[in-house]
Amino acid sequence: MSVKAPVGSTLVDVAKEHGVDIHAACGQKLQCATCHVILEKPYFERLQSPGVREEDLLDSTFTLTDTSRLGCQVRLTKDLDGIQCTLPDSSAKGNVRMTLEMPRPKVQMQLPVAPAVAPSVKRGGAAQPNVEELLERQQALSARLEAHLREVRAKAARKVGVTNASDNAGQSAEEEKEDLSKLKA
């Protein structure tokens, strides 16, 4: 089949537009290899090399060739005018190249060791407080704010001649806790 397609389209776009059965299950998001195509050597060589992700996905295909690419990663350019591609044998659809019995390279990874609590860092000659010191400061500030809020409420209650502001000012204990939370924030 020979078709015309606009520059910038992917092979998958063109194939789907013309009723070719190319799956592209991931929606052309480079998450599968169901849009695997086999290109002719001269056109394959005009393309940039596949990226690491594309190579990994191609490695999982059963019908991999030297000129295999993912159709979602091949965008048409003027240089690719006349490109010809072949879909892999449909009888191999769903077959995967790697089996569970195949040996896999062991990945050795050394993670950096980080302290559980960040150490103090000197900036401008003065040491920055560590996490514990910051927490203590925030707790002290919270206690001061709660005490100040109680004083303000007590003064307001005295002005109107009420001894217990939370009971008689129409505010429940729940509302008082909510006010404290807002003030803390």
N, C-alpha and C positions, 0 to 999 in steps of 0.2 A: 504494500500500500504506500502511496506517495501523497504527502499532504503539505500544505503551506501553514506556517505558524509564525506569530510575531516574535521578534527578538525579545529576549528576557523571559520567555516562557520556559518552564522546565519540561523535560521529556514526559514526566507524569501528566502535567497539564495537557499537553498535546495528545497523549495517548488516550486519556479519559474523554477529552473533547470529541475524539473520533471513534469512540466505542471500543477501544482496545482493552482487553481484560488485564489490566495491571492493578494490583491490589492497593498498594500504598496505605496500609492499615493505620499508620501513625499520623496520617494527614500531612505528610511531607515535613515532619518535625525531626527527622534524623533519629528515630527511635526504633526502627525495624529495618528489615532488608527485603520487604515484600515488593519493592519497586526495582529490584535487581534487573539490570539490562546488560547486554553484551554488545560492545561497540566494535566497529571495524578499527583496526590498528591506526590508520592515518588520522582518524578523528579522535581516537583515544589519546594520541600523542599531543594533540592541540590543546587538550584540557590541562588545567592545573592538577597537580597530584592530589589524590584524595587525602582528606584530613585523617587524623588518628581515629576519631569516632567512626567515620565512614569505613575505614579499613577494618576496624573491629567488627562492624556489622557485616561487612562483606565476607570476613573470615568464617562467619557462622553459616553462610549459604552452602548448600550441597553442590551447586552447579558453578562454582567459582572458576573463572578463566583469567588469563593474563590481562584481558581488556574489560573486565567487569567493573561496573560502576553502579551507584544507586541513581535511578532516574530522577529522583527529587533533588539531586545535587548537580545535575547537568543542566545549566541554563543556556539557552540558544543564543548564539552571537552570529554576526555576519560571517565570521571565520568558519563557523560550523555549518554553513549552507550546504545542503546535500547530505547531511549526516544520516547514516544508516545504523540501526540498532536491531538487535534480536532479543526476544524474551527467552529466558531459559526454558528448558523442557518442562511443561506443566506437570508431567508425571512425577517430578522431583519436588513439587510444591510441598512445603511443610517439613521436608527432610532437613535435618541439621547435620552439619559436618562434624561437630564434636559430640562424642558420646560421654556418658558418665564414667566409663572405664578408662578413657584416655587420660594420660598423665597431664597435669597442669603445673605450670611453673609456680613454685612457692614464692610468695611475696614476703620479703623481709622489710619491715618498716620500723624505723627507730623514731619513736615519738619524743619530742622534747620534754624534759622534766620541768614542770612549773610548780612553784610553791603553792600550797593551799591558800595562804594569805599573802597578798601582794606586799613586798617589802617597801619600806619608806623610800622615797626617791627625793634626792636633793635637787632643788631648783632655785637658782638665785641665791645659793648659800644656805637656805633654810630647808630642813627636811619636811617633806609632805607627810601628813598624818596617814597612818595605815587604816585599814578597814575597821579594826576594833575601836580605834580612837574616834573615828567618824561616827560609828554606831553609838558610842557613849555620849558624844555631843548631841546627836539627834534625840536620844532618850531624855537627856537633861532639858533640852529645848522643849520637848513635848510636855514634860512635867511642869515646866514654868508656864507654858501656854494654858494648860489645864487649870493651874492655880489662878492665873489671871482671869480666865473665863469665869471661874467660880466667884471671884471677887466682884467682877462686873455684874454678875447676876444678883449677888447679894445686895450690892448698892442699889440696883434697880428695884429689888423687892422692898428694901427699906424706904425708898422714896414713896412707894404706894402703900406702905404700912403692912406688908405681908412678910411673914417670917420665913416661909419656905417657898421660894420662887418657883421651883419646879412643880410643886403640887397645885399652887393657887394661880399661877400665871397661865394655866391651860396647856402646859407642856409636860408630856409624859417622860418617863425615864428613857424610853426608846428615842424620843425626839432629842433629848439632851445628849445621848450618845452620838446621834447623827450630827448634832451641832459640833461636838468635840471632834468627830472624824473630819468634818469639813475644815475646822480650824487647823487641825494637824496637817491636812493636805496643803 
